[in-house]
Amino acid sequence: MKFKICMLLFFFSATHFYAQTAKAKITTLVCDCFENAPKTGKIQLDLLKTCYDFSNSKYQELFKEVAKEEVNRLGIDTLNTDADNYQNGYELGYELGKRMFNEIQEPLVRNCDTYFYFMEETKKEMISNLDKGITKKRVDSLKRVFKKENWDPNVQWEIGAYYLLKGKTKKAEKSLKKCLSKDPEHIPSIFFLAIIDDMHENYESAINGFDRVDDDLTNPLSFVATIFLEASKRKKRENRS
């Protein structure tokens, strides 16, 4: 009996080891993709799609190793092909893809300098592309709306976005905090306040902000927040040394 238990433990630990090794190899492949990309002197957002294409053949066998462990852990019958199980399989693949993306961010940002600097430039690009249609005239109009009693938090957020776009971080911070006074869970405000904190080297506050956004998987910003969270952690560590 003891022998069987030992063999069972060995089997699961070996499976987990191979899965962890597969994740490490996937991390290396993603890093290599960024490092070997042609240097154009400007941000190449298409790299995100290219380097994270888990349907690519170079990822397939490694991804299968990770998937096997997850299937075993959840006890899913992969031979059952009824509609419900197909849906479960689809959902499993989607969840596994999200989890894989999240889990490799920490080692990527920590160890892959090219990836880290790419994400820092992506952050700047995101700010420079904040609704460039917002003019000072529109902001003045929005401010009049803000004076009304039942103002919309998105109105105040738009004002904050304008100030951030213009590099007026103090005014942007004030506007975004006003937005949170109305709606404490307003994700865009939390996200861009975290960016401002990161810019001001208030890394602990930035980490807390990105972490809150990262937890809301229903929001598209959660994926970006996962990366920026790890970047703030890295800068916090480097700032201490």
N, C-alpha and C positions, 0 to 999 in steps of 0.2 A: 504493500500500500504506500509506504514511504517512497519507494522507488518511483511509483506511478505519479505521485504528487511532484517529486523532483523533476521528472521528465516533463510534466505539464507546465511547471514553472519555467523550465528551460525553454520550452516551445514558445511560450508567450513572451519571455524576455528576448529571445532570439528574433521573433517577429517584430517586436518593438525596436530592437537594435537596427534591423534592416530598414525599418521605416524611418528611423532617425537619420541613418546614413543616407537614405534616399533624399530626405529633406535637405541635408547638407549639400548633396550633389546638385540639387535643383537650385539652391542658393548660389552655388558657384557658377552654374550655367547662366543664371540671370545676371550676375555680376560681370561675367565674361562678355555677355551680350552688350552691356553698357560700355565696358572698357574698349571693346573692339569696334564700336560704332564709328563711322567717319566723323571727323572733327570739322564742323561747319562754322563754328564761332557763334552759333545761336542755338536756343533751346529747340530740341526736336521731340515734340510731344508724341510723335508716332512711335518713338522708342518704347514707350510704356506698353502700347499694344503689341509690338513685335516681341519684346523681351518677356512679356507675361502671357504669350500665346501657349497655354498649357496643352492645346491640341496638337502642337508641333511634335513630330516624331521623336525628337531628342529628349522630350519630357515623358513620353508615354510609359516606358517600362518603369521609370522611377515613380511616376504617379501611381502606377498599378500597385507597387509595393506599399505605398501609403494607404491606398484605397482598401487593400486586403486587410490591413490591421483595423481600419475603421469598420469594415463589414463584420469582421470577427468580434470586435468590441460590442457592436450593436446587435449581433445575432441575427443579421438579415439573411433570409433564404434567397440566394441569388439564382436558384434554379426555378423559383416560382415566377412565372411570367404574366400573371394576371394583371389587370389594369391598375389595381391598387398598388401592387408591388412595383410596377413600372414607375408609378408616380413617386413612390418612396425612393426608388433608385435615382430618379431625376433630381429629387430634392436632396438626396445624399450627395450626389455629384456636385450640385450647386453649393451646398454647405461646405463640402470638403474643399472646393476651389477657394471659397472665401477664407476658410480657416488656414489653408496653405498660404494664401497671400499674406494674411496677418502674421503667421508664425515666422515667415522668413524675413520680415521687415527688420526685426531687431538685429540679427547677424548681418544683414545687408548694409544697413545704415552704419553699424558699428565698424565693420571690417572692409567695406567696399567704398573707397574714397570717391571714385567716379560717380557712383550711385548717390552718395551723400550730397556731393556738390550739384549734381543734376537736380535733386529735389529742392535744394536751396534756390536754384535758379527758377525752378518751377513755381516756387512760392512767390518770387518777385514777379514772374509772368502773370500769375493769378491776380495779384494786386493791380498790375498795369492794365488788366483787361476788365476790371470792375466797371460794369455798366458805364461805358464812356459816353452814353447818351444823356447822362445826368449833367445838366448845365447849372451854372450859378442861379440863373433865372428860375429853373425848376426847383432848386433847393430852397430859394426864397419862398416859392409857392408852397412847398411841402412844409416849411416852418409855420406858415399860416394855418395849415391843416393841423399841425401838431398842437396848436394853441387850443383846439377844440377839446372838450372833455373826453369824448370817446374816440380817441385817435387810435389808429392801427399801428401795431409794433413794426410792421413792414415799412411804414412811412418813415419812422425814425431810423430804421436800419438803412434805408436808402440814403438818408442824410449822412449817416456815419460812413457809408461806403464811398460817398463823394469826397469827404474829408480825407479818408485813407488813400484814395486815388490821387489826391493832390499832395499827399505827403504830410498832411496836418494831423499827425497821430494823436495829439492831445485832444483836439476837438473830436476826432473820430472816436476815441475812447469814451469821451463824455457822452456822445450821442448813443453809442452802443450800450452803455450802462443804463441810460434812460430807457432804452428799449427793453432791457432785462428787468427794469423796475415794473414794467407793464406785463411782461411775459418772461418769467425766470427761466423758462425752458426753450427760449427762442434760439434754435441751433445756429443759424448764420451769425447771430451776434456773439454767441459763445465762441464760435470758431474764429472769427476775425479779431475778437479781443485776445484770443490766445496767440494769434499771429503778431499783434501789437506787443504783447508781453514778450514774445520771443525776440522781436526787433529791439526791445529795450533791455534785453538780457535778463528779464525776470523769468528765468527758465522754470522755476517751480510753479508759478502761476500758469505759464504756458502749458506745462505738462498736465496740470489739473484740467485746464480748458479743453485741450485736445482729447484727453481721456474721456471727458463727458460726451464729446461728440462721437468718439470712437465707440462708445457703448450703444449709441442709437443706430443699429444696423439698418433701420428703415430709411435712413437719410443718406443720399448719395455722397455727402461730405465725409461720411464715416471712413471710407476707404482712404481718402486723402489725409484725414486726421490721424489714421494709424501710422502713416509714414512720417508726418510732421511731428507726431508724438515722440517717435524714436529719435528724430533729428534733434529735438530739444533736449532729450536725455543725453545724447552724445555731447552736445555743446555744454551742458551742465557739468558733465564729467571732465571735459577738457578745460573748463573754466576753473575747476578746483585744482587741477595739476599745475 
